[in-house]
């Protein structure tokens, strides 16, 4: 069998996340797997760079899989885009090294969280941005972000309170930019815990609203207690932009 790397984009609005589940076929993994199994006429196992939650989107999800097929990479790409739902798209299909694994080979990821920061309704972007009417102090959020960068124990920002593995991760950069009414928080790091980006975004938003000081980020990190950070912001604002190797 040949090992392949797929790059996918999807609108996660109507799906129960990436990960296949026994009680539903309404996941991104299930839809992609079903098309590939139909193409190959045999079972196919997919390995994604990470599991996006229900309602979360991706512009650059990376998937590895082994396929037994006589089709070329362009033909596999065309087949996927012919039979996948319109809200899931294959951007590329390439032959990969036999040892390539979408998750284990990844060196890092880039996520973006977008906020519609206006009292006016976000009619056309509501499925892809979190609406927040109150103005944000971006300078304070930037100061807080600097304290979150680097290698830390991010247990306070992990959505699984009983997570038994290491919660140490490295955030290489956090950028905060406003373009018109849209504020984008972009996170680049070597890995992210369950709901970590949405919890980081929620905590930075509380700084921007004056509910926390920028300096309190150090205390939240040191506490290693989920109750010390903010709640996770809603999923529709989050998109997996890139996985790098």
Phi and psi in degrees as GROMACS dihedral restraints (atoms count N, CA, C in turn):
[ dihedral_restraints ]
;  ai    aj    ak    al  type     phi  dphi    fc
    3     4     5     6     1   -96.6    20    10
    4     5     6     7     1   136.9    20    10
    6     7     8     9     1   -86.0    20    10
    7     8     9    10     1   136.9    20    10
    9    10    11    12     1  -126.3    20    10
   10    11    12    13     1   152.2    20    10
   12    13    14    15     1  -112.6    20    10
   13    14    15    16     1   125.2    20    10
   15    16    17    18     1  -111.3    20    10
   16    17    18    19     1   140.8    20    10
   18    19    20    21     1  -114.7    20    10
   19    20    21    22     1   123.3    20    10
   21    22    23    24     1  -118.3    20    10
   22    23    24    25     1   150.2    20    10
   24    25    26    27     1  -123.0    20    10
   25    26    27    28     1   142.5    20    10
   27    28    29    30     1  -155.7    20    10
   28    29    30    31     1   150.6    20    10
   30    31    32    33     1   -93.7    20    10
   31    32    33    34     1   110.1    20    10
   33    34    35    36     1   -83.1    20    10
   34    35    36    37     1     6.6    20    10
   36    37    38    39     1   -53.4    20    10
   37    38    39    40     1   -43.1    20    10
   39    40    41    42     1  -103.0    20    10
   40    41    42    43     1    10.1    20    10
   42    43    44    45     1  -111.1    20    10
   43    44    45    46     1   156.3    20    10
   45    46    47    48     1   -88.7    20    10
   46    47    48    49     1    42.4    20    10
   48    49    50    51     1    88.7    20    10
   49    50    51    52     1  -176.0    20    10
   51    52    53    54     1   -73.8    20    10
   52    53    54    55     1   -49.7    20    10
   54    55    56    57     1   -63.7    20    10
   55    56    57    58     1   131.1    20    10
   57    58    59    60     1   -62.5    20    10
   58    59    60    61     1   143.4    20    10
   60    61    62    63     1  -133.3    20    10
   61    62    63    64     1   143.8    20    10
   63    64    65    66     1   -66.4    20    10
   64    65    66    67     1   -25.1    20    10
   66    67    68    69     1   -98.2    20    10
   67    68    69    70     1     3.7    20    10
   69    70    71    72     1  -157.2    20    10
   70    71    72    73     1   148.5    20    10
   72    73    74    75     1  -102.1    20    10
   73    74    75    76     1     6.6    20    10
   75    76    77    78     1   -88.9    20    10
   76    77    78    79     1    57.3    20    10
   78    79    80    81     1  -129.0    20    10
   79    80    81    82     1   159.3    20    10
   81    82    83    84     1   -62.5    20    10
   82    83    84    85     1   -45.2    20    10
   84    85    86    87     1   -57.7    20    10
   85    86    87    88     1   -45.0    20    10
   87    88    89    90     1   -62.0    20    10
   88    89    90    91     1   -39.6    20    10
   90    91    92    93     1   -67.5    20    10
   91    92    93    94     1   -45.0    20    10
   93    94    95    96     1   -68.0    20    10
   94    95    96    97     1   -42.8    20    10
   96    97    98    99     1   -61.8    20    10
   97    98    99   100     1   -41.6    20    10
   99   100   101   102     1   -61.6    20    10
  100   101   102   103     1   -40.0    20    10
  102   103   104   105     1   -68.4    20    10
  103   104   105   106     1   -43.0    20    10
  105   106   107   108     1   -66.8    20    10
  106   107   108   109     1   -38.2    20    10
  108   109   110   111     1   -67.3    20    10
  109   110   111   112     1   -35.3    20    10
  111   112   113   114     1   -65.7    20    10
  112   113   114   115     1   -39.6    20    10
  114   115   116   117     1   -66.8    20    10
  115   116   117   118     1   -42.5    20    10
  117   118   119   120     1   -91.8    20    10
  118   119   120   121     1   -14.7    20    10
  120   121   122   123     1    59.3    20    10
  121   122   123   124     1    38.0    20    10
  123   124   125   126     1  -164.1    20    10
  124   125   126   127     1   162.9    20    10
  126   127   128   129     1   -61.9    20    10
  127   128   129   130     1   145.4    20    10
  129   130   131   132     1  -131.2    20    10
  130   131   132   133     1   135.9    20    10
  132   133   134   135     1  -109.2    20    10
  133   134   135   136     1   129.2    20    10
  135   136   137   138     1  -108.1    20    10
  136   137   138   139     1   139.6    20    10
  138   139   140   141     1  -120.9    20    10
  139   140   141   142     1   116.5    20    10
  141   142   143   144     1   -96.6    20    10
  142   143   144   145     1   159.8    20    10
  144   145   146   147     1   -64.1    20    10
  145   146   147   148     1   -25.4    20    10
  147   148   149   150     1  -175.5    20    10
  148   149   150   151     1   164.4    20    10
  150   151   152   153     1   -96.0    20    10
  151   152   153   154     1   107.6    20    10
  153   154   155   156     1   -77.6    20    10
  154   155   156   157     1   142.8    20    10
  156   157   158   159     1   -76.5    20    10
  157   158   159   160     1   170.2    20    10
  159   160   161   162     1   -55.2    20    10
  160   161   162   163     1   131.2    20    10
  162   163   164   165     1    85.3    20    10
  163   164   165   166     1    -6.7    20    10
  165   166   167   168     1   -88.9    20    10
  166   167   168   169     1   145.1    20    10
  168   169   170   171     1  -105.1    20    10
  169   170   171   172     1   168.3    20    10
  171   172   173   174     1  -144.9    20    10
  172   173   174   175     1   139.5    20    10
  174   175   176   177     1  -106.5    20    10
  175   176   177   178     1   -20.0    20    10
  177   178   179   180     1  -146.6    20    10
  178   179   180   181     1    47.8    20    10
  180   181   182   183     1   -69.7    20    10
  181   182   183   184     1   131.9    20    10
  183   184   185   186     1  -106.1    20    10
  184   185   186   187     1   135.8    20    10
  186   187   188   189     1  -132.5    20    10
  187   188   189   190     1   138.6    20    10
  189   190   191   192     1  -115.2    20    10
  190   191   192   193     1   147.6    20    10
  192   193   194   195     1  -162.9    20    10
  193   194   195   196     1   154.1    20    10
  195   196   197   198     1  -104.2    20    10
  196   197   198   199     1   127.9    20    10
  198   199   200   201     1  -126.6    20    10
  199   200   201   202     1   141.6    20    10
  201   202   203   204     1  -106.4    20    10
  202   203   204   205     1   100.4    20    10
  204   205   206   207     1  -154.5    20    10
  205   206   207   208     1   150.2    20    10
  207   208   209   210     1   -91.3    20    10
  208   209   210   211     1     2.2    20    10
  210   211   212   213     1   -80.1    20    10
  211   212   213   214     1   148.2    20    10
  213   214   215   216     1   -78.7    20    10
  214   215   216   217     1   169.3    20    10
  216   217   218   219     1   -59.3    20    10
  217   218   219   220     1   -46.0    20    10
  219   220   221   222     1   -60.8    20    10
  220   221   222   223     1   -34.0    20    10
  222   223   224   225     1   -71.5    20    10
  223   224   225   226     1   -37.9    20    10
  225   226   227   228     1   -63.5    20    10
  226   227   228   229     1   -43.4    20    10
  228   229   230   231     1   -59.4    20    10
  229   230   231   232     1   -46.0    20    10
  231   232   233   234     1   -64.4    20    10
  232   233   234   235     1   -39.0    20    10
  234   235   236   237     1   -63.9    20    10
  235   236   237   238     1   -46.2    20    10
  237   238   239   240     1   -57.7    20    10
  238   239   240   241     1   -48.5    20    10
  240   241   242   243     1   -73.6    20    10
  241   242   243   244     1   -16.2    20    10
  243   244   245   246     1   -77.1    20    10
  244   245   246   247     1   -38.1    20    10
  246   247   248   249     1  -107.4    20    10
  247   248   249   250     1   -13.8    20    10
  249   250   251   252     1   -71.4    20    10
  250   251   252   253     1   154.4    20    10
  252   253   254   255     1   -59.0    20    10
  253   254   255   256     1   158.0    20    10
  255   256   257   258     1   -64.5    20    10
  256   257   258   259     1   -20.3    20    10
  258   259   260   261     1   -94.9    20    10
  259   260   261   262     1    11.1    20    10
  261   262   263   264     1  -130.4    20    10
  262   263   264   265     1   128.5    20    10
  264   265   266   267     1  -132.5    20    10
  265   266   267   268     1   143.0    20    10
  267   268   269   270     1   -94.4    20    10
  268   269   270   271     1   124.0    20    10
  270   271   272   273     1   -92.3    20    10
  271   272   273   274     1   -31.5    20    10
  273   274   275   276     1  -159.4    20    10
  274   275   276   277     1   153.9    20    10
  276   277   278   279     1  -135.1    20    10
  277   278   279   280     1   122.8    20    10
  279   280   281   282     1  -135.6    20    10
  280   281   282   283     1   148.7    20    10
  282   283   284   285     1   -69.4    20    10
  283   284   285   286     1   136.9    20    10
  285   286   287   288     1  -120.2    20    10
  286   287   288   289     1   161.2    20    10
  288   289   290   291     1   -59.1    20    10
  289   290   291   292     1   144.3    20    10
  291   292   293   294     1   -56.2    20    10
  292   293   294   295     1   -26.7    20    10
  294   295   296   297     1   -88.5    20    10
  295   296   297   298     1    -5.2    20    10
  297   298   299   300     1   -68.5    20    10
  298   299   300   301     1   132.0    20    10
  300   301   302   303     1  -134.6    20    10
  301   302   303   304     1   123.2    20    10
  303   304   305   306     1   -54.9    20    10
  304   305   306   307     1   -37.5    20    10
  306   307   308   309     1   -89.8    20    10
  307   308   309   310     1   -50.3    20    10
  309   310   311   312     1   -70.4    20    10
  310   311   312   313     1   -26.8    20    10
  312   313   314   315     1   -86.5    20    10
  313   314   315   316     1   -11.2    20    10
  315   316   317   318     1   -68.6    20    10
  316   317   318   319     1   138.2    20    10
  318   319   320   321     1   -98.6    20    10
  319   320   321   322     1   -19.1    20    10
  321   322   323   324     1   175.5    20    10
  322   323   324   325     1   175.2    20    10
  324   325   326   327     1  -141.8    20    10
  325   326   327   328     1   159.2    20    10
  327   328   329   330     1  -123.7    20    10
  328   329   330   331     1   123.3    20    10
  330   331   332   333     1  -116.2    20    10
  331   332   333   334     1   147.6    20    10
  333   334   335   336     1  -124.5    20    10
  334   335   336   337     1   139.8    20    10
  336   337   338   339     1  -120.1    20    10
  337   338   339   340     1   125.0    20    10
  339   340   341   342     1  -111.8    20    10
  340   341   342   343     1   136.1    20    10
  342   343   344   345     1  -123.3    20    10
  343   344   345   346     1   129.2    20    10
  345   346   347   348     1   -86.9    20    10
  346   347   348   349     1   101.1    20    10
  348   349   350   351     1  -100.4    20    10
  349   350   351   352     1    76.6    20    10
  351   352   353   354     1  -159.3    20    10
  352   353   354   355     1   148.3    20    10
  354   355   356   357     1   -75.1    20    10
  355   356   357   358     1   -11.5    20    10
  357   358   359   360     1   -82.0    20    10
  358   359   360   361     1   151.8    20    10
  360   361   362   363     1   -69.1    20    10
  361   362   363   364     1   144.5    20    10
  363   364   365   366     1   -98.9    20    10
  364   365   366   367     1    72.9    20    10
  366   367   368   369     1   -60.5    20    10
  367   368   369   370     1   -46.7    20    10
  369   370   371   372     1   -94.2    20    10
  370   371   372   373     1   -14.5    20    10
  372   373   374   375     1  -111.3    20    10
  373   374   375   376     1     8.9    20    10
  375   376   377   378     1   -62.5    20    10
  376   377   378   379     1   -24.0    20    10
  378   379   380   381     1   -83.2    20    10
  379   380   381   382     1    -6.0    20    10
  381   382   383   384     1  -128.8    20    10
  382   383   384   385     1     3.1    20    10
  384   385   386   387     1  -144.8    20    10
  385   386   387   388     1   149.9    20    10
  387   388   389   390     1   -90.8    20    10
  388   389   390   391     1   127.1    20    10
  390   391   392   393     1   -88.1    20    10
  391   392   393   394     1   125.9    20    10
  393   394   395   396     1  -138.2    20    10
  394   395   396   397     1   115.7    20    10
  396   397   398   399     1   -78.3    20    10
  397   398   399   400     1   -34.6    20    10
  399   400   401   402     1   -69.9    20    10
  400   401   402   403     1   140.4    20    10
  402   403   404   405     1   -66.4    20    10
  403   404   405   406     1   148.5    20    10
  405   406   407   408     1  -110.5    20    10
  406   407   408   409     1   140.2    20    10
  408   409   410   411     1   -87.6    20    10
  409   410   411   412     1    94.9    20    10
  411   412   413   414     1   -68.7    20    10
  412   413   414   415     1   -31.1    20    10
  414   415   416   417     1   -63.7    20    10
  415   416   417   418     1   -42.1    20    10
  417   418   419   420     1   -65.7    20    10
  418   419   420   421     1   -39.2    20    10
  420   421   422   423     1   -64.3    20    10
  421   422   423   424     1   -38.3    20    10
  423   424   425   426     1   -62.7    20    10
  424   425   426   427     1   -42.5    20    10
  426   427   428   429     1   -64.0    20    10
  427   428   429   430     1   -39.5    20    10
  429   430   431   432     1   -65.8    20    10
  430   431   432   433     1   -40.6    20    10
  432   433   434   435     1   -60.7    20    10
  433   434   435   436     1   -37.2    20    10
  435   436   437   438     1   -60.7    20    10
  436   437   438   439     1   -33.1    20    10
  438   439   440   441     1   -75.6    20    10
  439   440   441   442     1   -19.0    20    10
  441   442   443   444     1   -90.0    20    10
  442   443   444   445     1   -16.6    20    10
  444   445   446   447     1   -72.4    20    10
  445   446   447   448     1   154.4    20    10
  447   448   449   450     1   101.2    20    10
  448   449   450   451     1  -173.1    20    10
  450   451   452   453     1   -92.4    20    10
  451   452   453   454     1   123.4    20    10
  453   454   455   456     1  -143.7    20    10
  454   455   456   457     1   166.2    20    10
  456   457   458   459     1   -86.2    20    10
  457   458   459   460     1   111.8    20    10
  459   460   461   462     1   -98.4    20    10
  460   461   462   463     1    30.9    20    10
  462   463   464   465     1   -58.0    20    10
  463   464   465   466     1   -34.6    20    10
  465   466   467   468     1   -62.9    20    10
  466   467   468   469     1   -20.7    20    10
  468   469   470   471     1  -108.4    20    10
  469   470   471   472     1    16.5    20    10
  471   472   473   474     1   -98.2    20    10
  472   473   474   475     1   130.4    20    10
  474   475   476   477     1   -72.5    20    10
  475   476   477   478     1   -16.4    20    10
  477   478   479   480     1  -100.8    20    10
  478   479   480   481     1   103.8    20    10
  480   481   482   483     1   -68.5    20    10
  481   482   483   484     1   -22.0    20    10
  483   484   485   486     1  -106.5    20    10
  484   485   486   487     1    25.1    20    10
  486   487   488   489     1   -62.4    20    10
  487   488   489   490     1   123.5    20    10
  489   490   491   492     1   -94.4    20    10
  490   491   492   493     1   -17.0    20    10
  492   493   494   495     1   -84.4    20    10
  493   494   495   496     1   176.4    20    10
  495   496   497   498     1   -62.2    20    10
  496   497   498   499     1   137.2    20    10
  498   499   500   501     1  -107.8    20    10
  499   500   501   502     1    17.2    20    10
  501   502   503   504     1   -81.3    20    10
  502   503   504   505     1   126.6    20    10
  504   505   506   507     1  -138.7    20    10
  505   506   507   508     1   166.2    20    10
  507   508   509   510     1  -119.9    20    10
  508   509   510   511     1   124.2    20    10
  510   511   512   513     1  -101.7    20    10
  511   512   513   514     1   116.6    20    10
  513   514   515   516     1   -78.6    20    10
  514   515   516   517     1   -35.7    20    10
  516   517   518   519     1  -161.1    20    10
  517   518   519   520     1   142.9    20    10
  519   520   521   522     1  -126.7    20    10
  520   521   522   523     1   121.6    20    10
  522   523   524   525     1  -115.2    20    10
  523   524   525   526     1   146.6    20    10
  525   526   527   528     1  -130.9    20    10
  526   527   528   529     1   117.1    20    10
  528   529   530   531     1  -133.8    20    10
  529   530   531   532     1   143.1    20    10
  531   532   533   534     1  -111.3    20    10
  532   533   534   535     1   131.6    20    10
  534   535   536   537     1  -128.8    20    10
  535   536   537   538     1   103.7    20    10
  537   538   539   540     1    63.8    20    10
  538   539   540   541     1  -122.8    20    10
  540   541   542   543     1   -89.6    20    10
  541   542   543   544     1    -4.2    20    10
  543   544   545   546     1  -101.8    20    10
  544   545   546   547     1   126.1    20    10
  546   547   548   549     1  -106.9    20    10
  547   548   549   550     1   125.6    20    10
  549   550   551   552     1  -114.0    20    10
  550   551   552   553     1   125.0    20    10
  552   553   554   555     1  -103.8    20    10
  553   554   555   556     1   120.7    20    10
  555   556   557   558     1  -117.0    20    10
  556   557   558   559     1   129.7    20    10
  558   559   560   561     1  -119.1    20    10
  559   560   561   562     1   126.2    20    10
  561   562   563   564     1  -121.0    20    10
  562   563   564   565     1   126.5    20    10
  564   565   566   567     1  -161.0    20    10
  565   566   567   568     1   175.4    20    10
  567   568   569   570     1   -83.4    20    10
  568   569   570   571     1    -5.4    20    10
  570   571   572   573     1   169.7    20    10
  571   572   573   574     1   155.1    20    10
  573   574   575   576     1  -134.6    20    10
  574   575   576   577     1   140.8    20    10
  576   577   578   579     1   -79.6    20    10
  577   578   579   580     1   173.8    20    10
  579   580   581   582     1   -54.6    20    10
  580   581   582   583     1   121.3    20    10
  582   583   584   585     1    59.4    20    10
  583   584   585   586     1    14.7    20    10
  585   586   587   588     1   -60.1    20    10
  586   587   588   589     1   -44.1    20    10
  588   589   590   591     1   -64.8    20    10
  589   590   591   592     1   -42.4    20    10
  591   592   593   594     1   -67.8    20    10
  592   593   594   595     1   -31.9    20    10
  594   595   596   597     1   -74.5    20    10
  595   596   597   598     1   -40.5    20    10
  597   598   599   600     1   -60.0    20    10
  598   599   600   601     1   -45.2    20    10
  600   601   602   603     1   -62.2    20    10
  601   602   603   604     1   -42.0    20    10
  603   604   605   606     1   -63.6    20    10
  604   605   606   607     1   -38.4    20    10
  606   607   608   609     1   -70.0    20    10
  607   608   609   610     1   -40.3    20    10
  609   610   611   612     1   -66.1    20    10
  610   611   612   613     1   -35.8    20    10
  612   613   614   615     1   -64.1    20    10
  613   614   615   616     1   -39.3    20    10
  615   616   617   618     1   -62.5    20    10
  616   617   618   619     1   -35.0    20    10
  618   619   620   621     1   -63.7    20    10
  619   620   621   622     1   -44.9    20    10
  621   622   623   624     1   -64.0    20    10
  622   623   624   625     1   -24.9    20    10
  624   625   626   627     1   -90.7    20    10
  625   626   627   628     1    -1.5    20    10
  627   628   629   630     1    81.9    20    10
  628   629   630   631     1    13.7    20    10
  630   631   632   633     1   -85.3    20    10
  631   632   633   634     1   -17.3    20    10
  633   634   635   636     1  -139.1    20    10
  634   635   636   637     1   157.8    20    10
  636   637   638   639     1   -90.9    20    10
  637   638   639   640     1   153.5    20    10
  639   640   641   642     1   -57.0    20    10
  640   641   642   643     1   -38.2    20    10
  642   643   644   645     1   -66.2    20    10
  643   644   645   646     1   -18.7    20    10
  645   646   647   648     1   -70.4    20    10
  646   647   648   649     1   -12.1    20    10
  648   649   650   651     1   -60.4    20    10
  649   650   651   652     1   -37.2    20    10
  651   652   653   654     1   -63.2    20    10
  652   653   654   655     1   -39.6    20    10
  654   655   656   657     1   -67.4    20    10
  655   656   657   658     1   -39.3    20    10
  657   658   659   660     1   -64.1    20    10
  658   659   660   661     1   -43.4    20    10
  660   661   662   663     1   -61.6    20    10
  661   662   663   664     1   -46.5    20    10
  663   664   665   666     1   -66.1    20    10
  664   665   666   667     1   -29.2    20    10
  666   667   668   669     1   -66.6    20    10
  667   668   669   670     1   -32.3    20    10
  669   670   671   672     1    49.2    20    10
  670   671   672   673     1    46.3    20    10
  672   673   674   675     1  -137.3    20    10
  673   674   675   676     1   118.8    20    10
  675   676   677   678     1   -55.6    20    10
  676   677   678   679     1   -32.1    20    10
  678   679   680   681     1   -67.3    20    10
  679   680   681   682     1   -15.0    20    10
  681   682   683   684     1   -85.3    20    10
  682   683   684   685     1   -16.9    20    10
  684   685   686   687     1   -98.4    20    10
  685   686   687   688     1   172.7    20    10
  687   688   689   690     1   -77.5    20    10
  688   689   690   691     1   172.4    20    10
  690   691   692   693     1   -72.2    20    10
  691   692   693   694     1   158.6    20    10
  693   694   695   696     1   -71.6    20    10
  694   695   696   697     1   133.9    20    10
  696   697   698   699     1   -69.6    20    10
  697   698   699   700     1   160.2    20    10
  699   700   701   702     1   -59.6    20    10
  700   701   702   703     1   153.7    20    10
  702   703   704   705     1   -69.3    20    10
  703   704   705   706     1   -27.1    20    10
  705   706   707   708     1   -64.8    20    10
  706   707   708   709     1   -19.1    20    10
  708   709   710   711     1   -81.4    20    10
  709   710   711   712     1    -9.0    20    10
  711   712   713   714     1   -99.7    20    10
  712   713   714   715     1   136.9    20    10
  714   715   716   717     1  -139.9    20    10
  715   716   717   718     1   133.5    20    10
  717   718   719   720     1   -80.5    20    10
  718   719   720   721     1   112.2    20    10
  720   721   722   723     1   -90.5    20    10
  721   722   723   724     1   -40.7    20    10
  723   724   725   726     1  -156.7    20    10
  724   725   726   727     1   145.7    20    10
  726   727   728   729     1  -120.7    20    10
  727   728   729   730     1   131.7    20    10
  729   730   731   732     1  -119.5    20    10
  730   731   732   733     1   152.9    20    10
